[in-house]
Amino acid sequence: MKKRKAVSAILSPLLLLSMVLGLFPGISTAAAGVQLTFDLNAQGQTLTNKFYDLSAWDLNEHWTTEADSKDADYFSSRYPFIKRVQLMIATGGCYIGYPGCNTNRDLFADPSDKTKLNDYKFDSLIQATSNIVKQGLKPYIVTGNVPIKLSSKPVLGPFQVNVRPPADYEKYYNYIKALGDALVAKFGAEELKSWQWGVVQEYENRDMYLADDESSESTRIAYFKLYDYTVAALQDSIGSANLTVGAHAMAVSPGLWSQLEFIDHVAKGKNYKTGKIGTQIDFLTGSYYDQKPGVGAPASKSLEHTINLLRSRALQNGLTGLKFGIDEGRILQGPDGKDLLSRVVGHSFQAAADARLFKQLQDWNVDWISMWGMNTEGVWGGADSVSAHIANLSYKMVGGKQLNPVLTGAPAGTGNEVGGIGGFKAEEDKLHLMVYNYNADMNAAAGETPAITIKNIAPASGNTVTVKQWTVDDTHGNFWPAWWSDQASRGLEDGSYNVWSKYSVEVPSALKNEADREYWYSKEEGYKKRAELTSTTRSVAVNGGSLTLYPSMGHHGVVFLEITNVKSTGIAQIVTDDLNDWTRSYAHSDGLIFDTGNAAILGDPSRVMRKAPFPGPGAEFVTYKYPNMVSLSATALFASSNETISDYKFYASADGKKWTEQSGWKSQDTPINDGLWTKRTYTLGSLPGGTQYVKIEFPAEAAYFYSPQFSQVQIAYANTCACSDNSVYVDDLNDWSVAHSHTAGLAFDTLNGEALGDPSRVMRTDNGRNTTESITYRFEGMSAASVSALYASGSEPIADFKFFVSADGSKWTEQAKKKTAIHDTPISGKSWTQRLYTLADLPSDTVYLKIEFPKGGKNSWNPQLGNVEIRVKAKPPTELTATEAGTTKTRLSWTASSGAGGYNVYRAESANDAYKKVNDHAVSTTAFEDSGLKAGGTYYYKVTSLNSVGESAPSAAASVKTPLFDVVTLTDELNDWSIASSHSSGLQFDTQNADALGDPSRVMRKETRTDPAEHVVYRMNGMTGAFVNGLFASGAEPISDFVFYVSPNGTDWTKLSKQATIEDKPITSVNWTDRKYALNDLPSGTNYLKIEFPDVAGAFWNPQLSRVELTAKAGATTDMK
C-alpha cells in the first residue's frame, strides 16, 4: 500500500507542459527515496530530557569569578535543557605550588601544611555552587581525588590530580563531613536534597585512583574504603534522606579492576566505615567515547552494552530503582587525531549524531549524557554549536509520548542513515518530530528529502494544522562552514592549532597564535548570526487522516517539526494476559506449562514455567502477535533466596522472522512469600515502529527449573488502519495494491506532491468525452467511504466524480447525490480545490464501490483522485465460551474479530429472554468477567464487535451455570510429602525420565507390592471432588486402575462406588499413558481421600502417581495433616 510509483515516460512531457502553462503550482518535488511513517495512535513512553547535565573539569574555569557577573536567566533563556552542573574533581587533588599543578582543587587555607589538617577553606566550592544555584541549576559535586596533604605518598596522574588514597580515612571523613556541614550552613539541607554527589571520575581507571602499591587488589579495596567513608560523611552532615550519591565507572573499556566488584560491594559487602552490610547508592554512570567522528574506540563497548553492563549487575544484586547515565562522552578526537576540547565537532556531523543519540538514549533507557560545552566559548557567550541546537530542540519534545517511525524505502546517499523520533503532547494538541540524516563518514555530501507521513492525525479545530520547521545543517543554524572557509583563506594549517583539534567547537581556545584569535573575534558576530536557529511556519490541510511532508536535509542534517492544532483519531488498545491459558499469546515453546500451585503465597493463581530441566541449546519462549505494538510490561516471579536473578530477554520483530533484542527496559522488584521470592515487573516503554511480534525468552536455568515463572504480560498496540485486518482501509493511491480493479486509461502522478499536499494521485491519460475511467474496490461489509479529489478549479469548473455500489460486482446502483456530503478546501494559492466526498449509510449488502471519473474537460490531469478511505463493519466474534468463576461470577472469552476496536457483552437468563448489555464501557480485550450473579443460576451470553463504523451482529450464544458454593483447590505435584496427610512406607519418588514422561517427580512403589496395598492419604475438610493423574506403562502391561476410598474421619473408609470419569492421554515417545481420573460429587462429609495402588504383579515401578488436585467448599478448613 505504501509503494511509490514514478510517472511514466509518456506522461512526463505532458506534465512538464502543464507546469509551464501555470496550471500546476510552480514547485516540483521528486519522489522521496526513504519514507518515515509516524502513527499518532502508537504512543509509547514519556520522553525525558537526556542532555541536562553539563560537566566542568575545573570549577575555577567557568563557575567562580567568570560566573559572578552573569545574568541569572542566562541558562533558562539560552540553554533551558541544562538542569545540572557536574563539578568534576571538585574537592581535592592539586594546588598551585605543588609541582605539576596548575589549578587549586585542595580546599584548605594552606594546602601544603601537613601539620595542620583542619584548616578547611571551602570558599571556591561555595562560590561555584552559589553561581550554579543562581542560574536555577543544581550542582553535582564529584569528590574523591584526595588533597595532597591527606595522602602519605601523593602522586599526580596524567590528568594532573593526586591519584593516591588517604593516609588516614578518618581524617578524610572529617574533611568531607566539614565540607557537607559548610554547604548545609550556606544553602540548607532542603536545597542540598536536590543536589547530586559522586566519588571519583572513572573509579577503576588507574589514571584517576591508584593504591600506593599500584596493585589491582589494593586499589579496589582502597576505593571501597574511600566510597564508604565519603558516603558516611555526607550522610552524617547532610542526612541520608537528603543525599543522592553514586559512582562513575569507566565501564566502556577494561580498567585496573572490575567495575562490577564495586556494585557487589555496595549491595552486599561489608561497609568499611560502619561495619554494616551495604552502602547507599542511588545511581551508576559510565563513560562513552567514539575515537573519532563515526569511528568507534578500539577495544571499547558500545553505548548500549556499557549501560547494560552496569544495569544488569545492579539488578542481579537487587539494586532496583537506580538511575544510569553517561557522565562523560561523545567523541575523543577530531579527524586530525588531536583531542576535541568539548568532545564534539563543530561540523554538521554532530547535529545528526546528537539527534540519533537522543533517540538511542530514549530507546535504551539511559537517564542522561553529560555535555562539556554549548558554544565557541564553552559556556558563557560565543556562537552556539549544532550540538547545542539539537539539545535545545529535543528539549521541546520532553513530556510527550514517544512515537517511533516505520521506515521504508532506501536513502539516496551511500551510507546515509535516515531515522527519527516523535513526541505527542495530547493535552497541548502538539506534535514534535525530529528526523536526521546521519552518516558515519564526516565527508559524506549527499542530502535527503524524505517523505514524512503522519497517520491517524486530525486538526483539533478547523481543517488545517500549523507546521513550524527548524533545520540544522551546513546552511541552517551553523557557523562552521563559514569558519572553515575563512580559516582556509587565511592559510591556517595543522600547526596553527595548539594541543586541541582544529575541529573543536571552541575555535579561539584551539588557535595557537594571538593574531589568529583576533582574526576569529573580528568575525565572531558574523559567526553568531550564522549560528542562529531560525524557523519557518505554514498552515497545511490534513487529508483523510493523513499528512505527508517533504522537508529537505543537507548532509548530516536534521529537521525538527512542531505541528500544532493536532489531535489523534484513536487510542492504543491494551491486552492483558494473566497467563491462565494460551489464548492471548501467539506461540510458545513446547517445554512450558502452567503452574497453579502455591497461588496464595505467590499472589497469582496461574503462572508459566518450564515443565522440566532445560539444558538448551536455545531457550523456552512465549511470543505475542498484535498489530503495531507500542509498549509492554511483564511480571515474573523468581526464587531469589536460592539463586541469583537472571533476567528474561525481550525481542521485537516486524515479520516474526528477524528479531532484535530490546535492552531499554526498566524493572521494579517486590519481595513476596516472606522474602523467599521476588516479583520483578519489567517495563519496555517504547518498541520499534512497526513491531508486530514480541518474543519473551526465559533465562538459562540455574538451580531450579521451576524458577523463574511468568505471571502477567500487558501489551499496548495501535490497531490502526495501517493494519491489513482493520476495519478502515486507506488507499493513498501510491500503487494499485488496495483497489480491486481499474480501467486502463489511468496513471499515477507524483509531481508537485508538497504543493498539493499529496505525494501520489491518480489521473486520466486522456480526456476524451467517450471514455469512462473508473476504480473499483471490493470489501465485504462495506458501510461508508470518503474520497478525496483534487480539482484545478482556477482553470475550469469542477465536474464531480460519480459513485456506484453493488452486491455482486455486476449490477450497479448509483449513490444518490443527496446521500453524499461534499466539503471543499482551497489549496495551492486557491488555484486548486480539494473536494472531500463522504458516502455514509451505504446499502447493507454493499461489497463493491466504483468511483467513476467525469468525462471530457480541458486537461486529462484534471481532476485527480488523491485518497480513498473505506469503512467496513466489524464481523461478530467467534468461539465464545463461558465458564463459572465462583458462585457469583462468570468468565467469557472469544476469538478476536478482524477490525474490531472493542466489544459489547450481552446477557440473558434464558435462551429466549431479551439480552441486555452488561459492560459500562467497550471491552478492549477478548475476555470479560461478569459479576454480581446468583449462585446456581444459568446465564446466556452474546458478544458484538465495535469499530468506528458501528456495532456488528451478535455472536452465537454461550451459556454457563454458576455453582451453588465457592470452591478452593489444593494441588500436589508430588515433589515431596509436604501436602499428603500420610502414606504407606513402601512408596518412593521417581525423578528419572522426566523429559520423556513430562513430569519431573512421581510416586511409585519401592518393590512389587505385598499386602496391604500401598496408598497415599489426603485430608481436606469439606472435600467435594478430586482429579488424580496416574502414569501407566501401557505398552508393557494392561492398565490396572488406582482405587479410591473416602472417609469422614480417616478411620472409617468407604470405597467409591461411583465410577470415576477417565480421560487418557498417550505418551507416545515411551508408549505410556497419562490417565486422568475425575472424582466428582464426593459424598457429603468427605474429609479424607485415600488413593490405593492397584494389585499387580508386574514391574514395581508401574503405575506411578503423577498429580493430585482436591477441591472443597470455600471456608472449609484445609488442614492437611
N, C-alpha and C positions, 0 to 999 in steps of 0.2 A: 504493500500500500504506500510505502514511503520511497519507492524508487523514483529517480528523476529521469526525464527524457529530454533529449536535445531536439531543437527544431530541425526538421528535415532540410536538406539542401534545396529542395524545390521551393519551400516556403520562405527561406531566408531573404531572397531578393524582394519578394512581395512585402515582407515586414519592414525591411530596410526602407522601401519606398514610402510606406505609411508613416514611418518616423520622420522622413524628410518632409512630408506634407503636413506634419504637425498634428496628425490625428492621434498619435500616441504621445504621452509625456516624454520630454527630452532627456530621459535617464535610461541607460541601458546597463543591466547587471547580468553578468554571466552566471550560469548555474553554479551553485556552491559545490565544492568538492567534498566537504565534510559537513555533517548536519548534527546539531545538538538539540534534542527534544526534551524539554522540561515539562513534567506533568504536575500541575498545581494540586492535584489530589494526592500526590505521592509525597507527603510531608513527613520528614524524619525528625531527628533530634533537634534540640535548640542549639543554634550556632553560638559559640562563645568567642571572646576576644583572645587571640593567640599571641599578639605582638605587644603585650602590655608591660614587659619588663625591659628596662634599659640598664645596661652594665656600665659601671665606671671602674676602670682598672685602678685609678688613683683618685681618691675623693678630693685631693687638693687641686686637681687639674681643672675641674669644671664646677665643683659644688661648694667651694668656700668663698674666696674673695670675688671670683668671677660671677657667682650666682647672687651675691648680696644685692646687686643693683637691678636685677631683672624684675620685670613686672610679674605680679602674682598670677596673671592669667596667660602667661606665655605658653604653657603646655596645653591648657584647656582650649585655647583658641587655635593653636597651630598643630599640636600633636595630641589630640584628645584620647587617642588609643593608648598612650603611655599612662600607666597607673602606678608603677612602682620603679624605684631606682635601686639597683643592686650595687652596693659599695663593696667591691672585692678587696680582700686583704686589708680590711679596714681597721684592725686592732693590733697590728704589730708586724715586725719582720725586718725593719730597716729604719735608719735615721741618718740625716745628713751629718757627716763627720766620721761615720763608720766606713772603712774602706770598701768601695764598690757601691755605696748607696747614693742615690740622687733624689730621694724624697723622704719625708718624715712620716713614718707609719706607727712608730712606738709612742704610746700615749703616756709619756712621763715628762715631768719638768726637766729632769736630766737623764735622758735615756742611756747615758754612758756610765752612770754612777751605780755600780753593782753593790755598793754598801747600803744603799737606800732603795728598797723595793716597793715602797708605798707612796712615792711622790707622784701620784697619778695626776695627769693633766689631759682631760678629755675634750678640751676646747674645740679642736679641729673637727672631731666627730660630731659634737653638738652643733657646731656651725653648719656642717654639711647636712645633717639631718633636719635642722631647722629650715634650711633653704628648700629641702625636698618637701617638707610639710607645707611650707608657704605656697608651693606650687599646686597644692591639693593632691600630692602624691604620697606614697608610703615607702619608707626605707626597707631595704632588705640588706642586713648587715652580715657580712661574711667574716667570721672570726677565724682563729686557728693558727695562722703563722705567728710564732711566738716572738715577743720582743727580745731584742738582742741580749739584754741583761738578765732575762729569765731563763736563758739556756746556758748550760755549763760549757758547751763547745759549739758556739754559733757558727754556721756555715751558710754563705749566700749561694743559692742555686742559680740556674740560668736566668730566672725571672727576677733576680736581684732582691730576693727576700730570704730571710732565715728559714731553713728547712728543718732545723733540729728541734726536738721536743723540749718541754720544760725540764729544768734540773729538778724542780720540786713542784709536783702537780697541785699541792695545797696552795702554794704561793700563786700559781697560775689561776686557781679557783678564786682566790681573793681578788686578783686583778679583774677578772671577768665580772665577779659579783659587784665590785666597786663601780665598774662601768655601767652595769644594769641599774644600780642604785642611782647613779648620776642622771641617767636618762629618765627614770621614773620621777626623780625630783624636778626635772625640767619639763617633761611632757605629760606626766600622769600615767598610771597603769592602764587606764581605759584607752588612751591613744596607742600605747605600745601593743595593745591587744591586736591591732590591725597590722603590725609590722611582722617581718619575717627574719629568721636568723639561720645562718649556715655555719659550718665548721670546716674550713679549708676548701680551696678550689681543687677539684680532682684529687680526692683523698688518697687514691692508690698510685698516684703519679710520683715517682721518686724525685722529680724536679720540684715538687711542691712540699713534700713532707717525707723525712728520712731519718731513721733512728741513728744514734751515734755509731753503732757498729755496721750500719748500712745493710743489714740483713733484712730479708722479707719478713721473717717471723718477728723480729724485734720491732720493725716498723709497723706491722699490723697491730701488735699489742699496744704500741705507743699511741697509735691513732685511736684505738678503742678507749684508752685512758683519757686522751685529750677530749674526745667527744663526750664521754660520761661526765667528766669534771666540768666541761663547759656547760652542758645542759643543766647539771645540778646547780651551778652558779646562777644561771639565768632563771631557773625555777625559784630559787631562794630569793632573788631580787625582784623579778617581775611577777612571779606567780605562775604555777603550771597552767592554770586556766587561761592566762593571758599570753601564753607562749606558743608561737608557731615556729618549729625548728626542724631542720632536715639536713641532708648531706648531699654533696655534689661529687659523683664518681666520674672518672674519665669514661669508663664503660665502652666507648666506641672502639677502643683498641686495648691490647693487653697492658696491664700495669705491673708494678713490682710484686703485688699480691692480688688475690682475687677480691674484687669489689663485692662479690656475693657473700663473703665471710662477714663483712660488716653488717649486712642485712640479717644474717643469722644471729649475730651478736646482740643487736638492739632488740631483736624479737625474743630470744630465748637464752642469751648469755648472761653471765653474772656481771652486774654493774660494778665497775672498779671504784666508784666513789661511794655508792650507797650500800653495796653488798647484796642488793636485791636482784631479782631476775628482770632483765629488760631495761630499756632506756627509751624515753619519749622520742618519737619520730613522727613527723606529720607530712613529709614529702621526700621524694628522692629525685635527683636530677642527673643528667649525663651531659656529655659534650658531643657535638656532631659537626664535623667539617668535611667538605669536599676538598681535595687537594688544590684544584684549580677549577675555573668555571666549567661545569659539565663533566668533570673528571673526578671520580671517587678517590679517596685517600687509600694508599696501599695497605693491606692487612687490617682494614677497618670494617666494622659492621655497617649495615645500612641504618638509617634513622629508625625505621620500624623495628629492626632487630635490637637496636640499642635500648629503646624504651621497653620492649617486651622482655628483655633480659632482666631488667630491674623489677618490672611489674610481676613477672612470674615468680621470682624468688621471694618477693614480699608476700604474695598470695600463698605460696607454699608454707610460709611461716605464720600465716594467719593475720598478716598485716593488711587489713582492708580499709578502704576509705582514705588511703594516701593519695596525694597528688603527684603527678610525674611530669617533669618538664625538661627543657634543654637550657642550661644556664650559660652556655656559650656555644657559638657555632656559625654556620653558613659556609664560607669559602676561605681557606687559609691563604692562598697565593693568587696573584694575577697571572696571566699568561707569560709574563716576563720572569716568573719564578721568585719574585720578591713577595714578602708578606703584605697583604691588604690591611690598611690601617684599621678600618672598622669591619673587616671581614666580608665586605660586599664590593661589587664593582659599580662604577658609575654608568656603565654601558646598559643599554636596554635589556640585555640578557637578564639582569637582576629583576626586572619587572615581571617577566613571565615566570622566572624561577620562584619568586616570592608568592605570586598568585597560585601557582601549583602547590607550593609549600603550605599555603593556608588551607587548601582542600585536604592535603595529606594529614595535617595536624588535626583537622576535624575527624577524618575517617579513622585515624589511628588512636584517637582519644589521648592526644598529648596536650597537657594543660597550657603550656607556654613555651616559647622560644625567645631567648633574650636577644635584644639588639645592642649594637655597640655605638651607633650614631644614626642621625637622620639627615644630615646636611653637610656641606663642604667645610663647615667649622666644627663638625662633630655634633654639638648640642645647641649652642647659642648662636643664632644668626646664620648667614650663608645661604646658598642655593639648595633647595630641597632635592634629595635623591629620589630616583624612581622607586627605590625600596620604601622610602617614607610614604610616597603616594599610595602604594599598594596597601600598606598598613592602614593608612587613613581611609581608603575606600572600603577595605574589608571590614573596618570598624562599623560602617553603616549597616552591615548585614547582621551584626550581633543582636541576638534576641529573636531572630527569625527562625522559622522551621527549615531545616536543610532540605534542598532539592538536588538530587543527583541526575545528570542528564543521561539519556540513552544516545550513544554515539553511533552514527552510520556514515558510510562513505569513507573517503580517504583524503588526507591533507594534500594540498597542491605541491608543497615544498618537500624535498627529500629530507628526512629526519625531523620534520615538524611534528609536534605532538599537540593537537588541539584538544583542550579539555575545559571544564568549567564547574562552577558550583552556584547554586541558587539559595536564596533565603526569602521566605514569605512571611510577612507580618500581617496576619488577617485582621488584627484589631486596628491596624493603620491603613488597610487597603493598599499595601505597598509590597512590591516585589523587587528584589535585587538579584542581578545576575552578573557574575564575573567570569569572563571567558578569556583564555590565554592561548598564545601561540608559542609554546616552548620548543627550544631546540638545544641539545647539548653542545652543539658547535656554536661558539660565540660569533663565528664569522658567517654563519648561515644568513642568507639575504632574502629568502622567499617569504612574502606576506601571505595572508589568508583572508578569504571572505566567506566565513561560514554562514550557513543558514541556521538561525536560532529560532526554534519553534516552541511556543508555549501552548500546551494543551489544557483544556478544561478551564479556560480563562473567560471572564466576562467583565464588562465595566460595572463598577459598583453603582454608578448612576450614568444616565445618558448612553451614548453609543460609542464613545471613544475613551482611550486611556492616554495618559501623558508619559512620554518616554524621554527621560533625561540621560544623556550619554557622556561619559568621560572616556578618553583614550590615552593610554600611556605607551609611547613608542618613540622612535627617533624624532618624530616631528610634533609630538604632543607631550607636554609636561616634562621635558628632558633637556638639560643644558649640555649633556655630554657630547653630542655630535658637533656642536659649535666649538666647544673647547678643544676637541680632538683635531678639528680643522685648524684652529688658531695655533695650537702648540706645534703642529707640523709646519705651519707658515713661519713660525718664529724660529724653527730649526732645532727644537728641543729633541734630545736623544736620550737613550737609557741613562747615560752619565749625567744628565741634567737633574736626575731624581736622587734622593738620598736612600736610606735603607728601605723605605716604603715603596710599594709597587706604584708605577705610574698609572695603573688602572684604579687606584683608590679614589673614593669619593672626595676625600679631604685633600683636594689638589694643592692648596697652599702649604699644607703640612708635609706633603711629599716632595715638594720642589727644593732643590739644594741651594740655589742662589737667590739672594735677596732681590736682584733685578728681575728675575723670573716671577717671583712672588708679587712684586709691584706690577708687573705686566698683568698677572691674573686679576689683581684688585682693580686695575684700571678698567677692566671689562666685566667686573663682577655684577654690576647692575643689569647688564645685558643678559648674563647667565641666569640671574634670578628671574628675569622676565621670561626667559625660555623655559624655566623650570616650573612656572606657574601651572597649576592644574585647572583647566577650563572645561566647560561642558556646553552641550547644545540641547535644546528642548524642542519637542514637536508633539502634536497630537496624532494618534493613529487609531483607525477604526478596527474593531475586532469582528472577525467574520466566522460564524459557525462554531464558536467556542474555541477558536484557534487564532494565534497571532504569530507571524513569521517576520523576522528582521534579518537584515543582511549587513552587519557592520564590517568595515574593513580594518584589518590589523596589519601593521608592518611586521617585519621580522622581530621575534621576541616581544611582540606587542601584547597589550592587554586592553580589553574593552570592558567597561563597567556600566551597567544599565540600572537605572532606578525607574521603575514603572509604577505610576500611582493611579488611583481610582480603579483598583483591581480587586476582584473577588474570585474565589474558586467556585466552580459549578458543582462540587461534590465534596465528600469527605472520605478518608480512608476507612475501610472495613476492618474489624477486629475479629479474629478467630482465636478461641481459647481451647487448647487440647489438654484436658485433665488426665489424659492417658489412662482412661478406663477401658479403652478398646483402640482399634487401629483406624476408626472411621475418619478421623481428621488428618491423618498422615497419608502420604502418597506411597511410600515404600519403606521397608525396613529389612535389615539383615535377619537371617534365619535363627541366629543364636540369641534372640531376645524373647523374654516372657514378661508377663505382668506379675508383680508381687503384691498380693492383697493382705499379707500377714502384717502384724505389728502396726496396724493402722492408727491406733490411739497414741502410741509412743512416738511415732514418726509424723503424726499430724496429717496423714494423707492415706485415703483408703486404697489407692491403686497407683503403683509406680512401675516403670520399666527397668529391668535389669538383665544382665547376662544370665542365661539359663544354666551355664556350666563354665568351667575354666576355659579361657580363650587364649591359646598360645600365639595366635597370629599365623601367618602374616595378615596385614590389614587390621581392621577394627570393626566392631559392631557399630551400626549406624541407624538413624531414623531420618527419612527425607520427607520434606513438605513441598507441595506444589500449589502455589496461589499466584494469581496474576499481579505483576508489578509489586512485589513485596518491598516494603519500605523499612521496617524495623522488626526486631523480635526481642523477647525476653524469655529466658528459660530458667527453671528452677531444678536444681539437682541436690541430692542428699548423699553425704559422704560419711563413712565410718571413720571419722577423723581421729578418734582416740587410739586406733590401732594401725593406721597407715597415713602417710603424708598425702595431702590432697593433690591429685593430678587432674588438671582441668580438661574439660571437653574441648573439642575443636569445632569450629563453625566454618562452613563453606557456602559460597553463593555461586549460582550459575544462571545463565540466560537460557540454556538449552538442555540442562541435565546431563551434559557430557563433559564440558570443560569447566572445572571447578577452581575457584580462587579462595584460599583461606582468608578469613576475616579476623583481624587481630585487634580491632579497636573497641573491644568490649569492656564494659565496667562490671564490677561484681560487688555484692554485699553479702556478708556472712551473718547467720543467726545460729547460735547453739541450740540443739534440740536433744531430746532423750537424755536429760540431765548432763548435757555437755559431751556425751559419748559420740554423738553425730553432729554434723554441721550441715545446715541448709544454706547453699550458695545460690544466689539469684544473679544470673548474667543478664546484662542489657546491651544489646547491639543497636545503637540508636539510629544508624543510617546505613542501609545496604546499598550496594552499587545500583545505579539506574538500570532498569530493565531486568532486575532479578526475578526470575520465575520459579526457581528451585532453591531450597536451602537444605543442606545436609548437616546433621549434628552427629559428631563422631565420638564414641566412647574413648576414654583414655586407656592406655595399656593397663592390663590387670596388675595389681600389686598383691596385697596379702589375701584379699577375698574377692572371689568372682562376683559376689552379690553387691559389691560396692565399687563405684557409685551407682545410684539409682536416679532415673529421670522422673521428675514429679509433675511438671507442667510446662507447656510451651504456649506462648501468646505471640501471634503474628499480626502485624498491621499490613494491609495490602490495599492498593489503589482501586483495583477492579473497575477501571475506567474504560472509555470507548477505545483506548489504544489496544484493548484485548480483543482477540478474534471471536470470543464466545460471549461478548457483551450484548446488551440489548440495543445499543446505539452503534450504528455502523456509519463511519465517516469516510467519505471518498474525497480526498484532496485533489483528485484528478492529476496525480503525478504519473499515473500509468492506468492500465485497464484492469488491474487485479481485482477491484471491487465490483465493477459493473458486470452484469450478466452477458450483455451483448451491446453492439453499437453498429451503426451504419458505416460504410467505407469512406464517406466523404468528410471525416472528422480528423483533426490533428491536434497535438499539444503545442501551446505557445508558452515559452519560458522566458521571453524577453520582458523587460520593464516590470520585473517582479516586485521591486521595492516601491516603485511609484504606484502600482495598482494594489499593493498590499497582499499579493498572492503570487507565489513563485511559479505556478503552473496552472494553466487553464485550457479548456477545450474550445476550439473554434471550427468553423466550416472551412473547407478548402475551396469552395465555390459558392457563389451567391445566386445561383440560378433559381428562377421562380418555379421551376417544375421539379425541383429536387427537395425531398423532405429528409432531413438528417435527424437522428434520434439516438438516445442512450436508454437502455433498459436495465432495470435492477430486479433481482428476484430474492425475496426473503419471506419465509413463512411467518405468518402472524404480523405482517406489516400493519402499523397502526397510524403513523404520522410521518411527515417528511418536511424538511426545509431545504430550499435550493437557493444558492447564491449565484446571481448572474451579474455580469459587468456589461454596461452599455456605453458606447461613445456618444453620449447624449448631446454633446456640444456639436456633433457633426450631423446627426439625423435623429428623427423621432424614435422613441422606444417602441419596439414591436415585441409583444410578450411571447414567452415560451408557452407551450400547451402541455397539459399533464393528463395521462390516461392510466387507468387501473384495470387489472384483470385478475381473475382467479386461476386461469389456466394458461395464460400467455397467448391465447388465440382470439378470444372475444374481449374487446376493449371498450371501456366506458370513459368518456372524457370527464375529468373532475370539474365540477361546476365552479365558475369564477367566484360565485358568492361564498364558496367554501374555502377560497384561497385568499389568505391575508397577504398584503403587499406592504413592504417598508423600504423606502429609498434613502440612501446616504450618498451625498456628493463626495467624490474623491478626485485627486489629482487636479486641484485647482478648479473644480466644478466642471471640467471638460468631460468627465466620465461620471457615471452613476452606478452605484452598487444597489441592485434590487434584490431584496430577500423575499422569496415566496415561502409561505408557511401553509402546508397542507395538513389540516387537522381532521380527525374523525374519518379516516379512510374506511371504506366498507369492511366489515368484519372478516370477509373471506379474501381480502386482498393479498396476493402473493407477488404480483408483478407491478412495477411502476415504470412507465415510459415517459421520458422527457423529450419533447419534440421542439427542435429549433424553428424559429419563424423563417419563412421563405423570403428570398429576394433581398432588398436593401442595397445600399451603396457599396458596402465592402464585405468581403467574406469573413474578415476577422471581427465583425461586429454583428451580433453580441457574442459574448464568451460565457461559458459555464465555468464557475470557479470552485464550487464546493457543493456537495450533496450529503445531507445527513438524514439517515432513515432510522426511525424508531420502531422497534419490534416488541410486541407483547412478550412478557416472560412466560415460559411454559410452567405448568404445575410441577411441584416437586414429586419425586417418585420414591418408592421403597420406604414409605412412612412406617415406623414401628413405634409402639407404645409399651412401656414396661412400668411396673409399680416401683416406687421409691419410698416405701413406707406406707403407713396406713392412710396418710392424707396427701401424698404427693405422687405424681407420675412423671416419667421422663420420656420425651419424644425425640426421635432422630429421623433424619431423612436424607436423601441424596440431593445435592445442590442442583438447582435449576439453572441452566445456561442463561446468563443475562440478568439474573435476579440480583437486586441490590438489598433485599430484605424479605422477610416473610411475615404473614399473619397466621395465627393459630386459632382454630375454631373448635368448640367443644359442644357435645350434646350428651344427654343422659340416657338416650335410647337411640336405636338406629333410625327411627322415624321422626324424632324430635327436630325442631329447628336448631341449627348450630349458631352459637354466639361467640364473638371474638373475645379471647381471654387475655391477650397481650396488650399492655398500655402503649408500648412503642414498638416499632418494627423490629423484628428479631434479626440480628445481623449474622448469626451463625446457623448451622443446620442442626441445632439442638435446642430444646426448650424444656423447662421444668414447670409443671403446673402444680400449684399448692392450694391449700385450703379446701381439700376434698373430704368426702365422707369415707370412713372406714367401711370396707366391704361393699363399696359402690362400683358399678360398671360405667365406664365412660368411653365415649366415641369421639374421635378427633379427625379433622381435616386441616390441611395447610395450603395456603396460597402463596404465590410468589409476587413480589413487588419490584417494579422498576420505575423509571421516570415516566413511562407511558401509563402505568396504572397497575391493576391487580389481575392476576391470572385466574383461570378457572380453578376450583379446588382439586386437591389430590384425592386419590382413593382413601377411604376411611380406614382407620385402625382403632382397635378397642383394647381396653385393659380393665382388669378388676383389681381394686386395692384390697390388701389383706385386712382382716379384722384386727390384727395386732401387729406391732412392730417386732422385728427380729434382730438379734445380734448374731454375729458369726465368729467362730473360733476356728483357726486353721492351724494344722500341724503338718509341716513339711517333712517331719521325721528326720531332722538333722541331729536330734538328741532326744532325751527322755523328759525334757522340761515341761512339756504340755500334757502328756499322758498322765493319768492318775496312778496307774500301776501296769505292770507287765510281767509275764512269766519269765523265768530265768533262762529259758532256752532260746532266747532271741538275741540277735546282734545286728549291727548296722553294716550294710554293704555299700561301699563308696567306689567300687570298681565299675568300669564300663559306663561311666556317667554320660559320655557323649553318645554312646550307642543307644542307651535306654532313655535319654532325655531327662534324667533325674540324678542329681549328684549324691543322694543318700536315700537308701530304702532300708526297710526292716525285713530280715529273713530268719529262718531257723538256723541254729548252730549245727544241728545234725538232724538226720531223719527222725521224725518225732516218735516219742513214746507217750503213753497216757500219763497225765491228762494232756489235752491238746494245748499247744502254745497259743497265747492270746495277749491282746492289749486292751486296757480298760480306760475309758474316758468318763469324766464327771463334768456335767454341766446342768445345773438346775433348770427345770422347765424346758428340757430339750424337745424340739419339735421335728427335727429332721437331720439328716446327715448325708454327705457324699463321701464315698470311700473309693480310692483308686488302688487297684491291685495289678501287678505286672506278672504275666504268666508266660513261661517258655512253651508256648502252644505248638511250636514246631517239633518239640521233643516228646510231649505227653499231653493227653487231653486235659482240658481245664476242669479243675475241681474247685468249686466256689468257696469263698470265705463264708462263715456262718455268723449270724448277728443275734445278740441277746440284749434285752433291755431290763432295767431294774429301777425301782424307786429308791432303794437303799444300799445297793452294792452287794447285797447278800442273796436276796430272792430274785432269781433270774428267770426270764421268760424268753423262749426262742421266738423270734419274729415269724409269725405265720404268713404275713402278707409278703408276697414276692417282691423283691427289690426290682426297680426298673434298671435295666442293664444297657449300657452303651459301650460298644467295643471299638477300639481304635488300633489298627495293626501297626506294629513297629517293624516295618518290612526289612530294614537293614540287618536285623538279627533274628527275624522270624519269631518275634514275641508279640503279645497282645496286651494293650493297656485297657483294662476293663474298669469302667466307672459304675459303681452301684449308687443309685439314688434311693434313699430311705425316706420316703415322705410320710407325713401324718403319723409320727410315732405316737404310741398310746399316751394318753394324758397321765401326767405324774412321772414321766420318764426323767430320771436324773443321771442314769449311768448307761453307757453303751459298751458292750464287750464284743470285740472282733476276734473271732476264733479262726486260726489257720485250718485249712482242710486236712483231712486224714488221707494222706497219700504216701506211698512208699517209694516214690521215685527220688529225684535229686533233692537234697535238703534245702538247696538254695532256690527252689521253686515251690510255690509262688513267693512274691515279695509285696510287702505293703508299702505303697508309694506316698499317699497323701490322704489326710482325713480332714473334712470340714464339717463342723457341727453348727446347728442353728438352734436358737432358743428365743422365747419371748423376751422383748426388751424389758429390763428391770429385774430379770431373773438373776440370782447370784451365780456367778460363773467360777466359783471356787473349783480349781481343777484337781486338787489333791485330797 
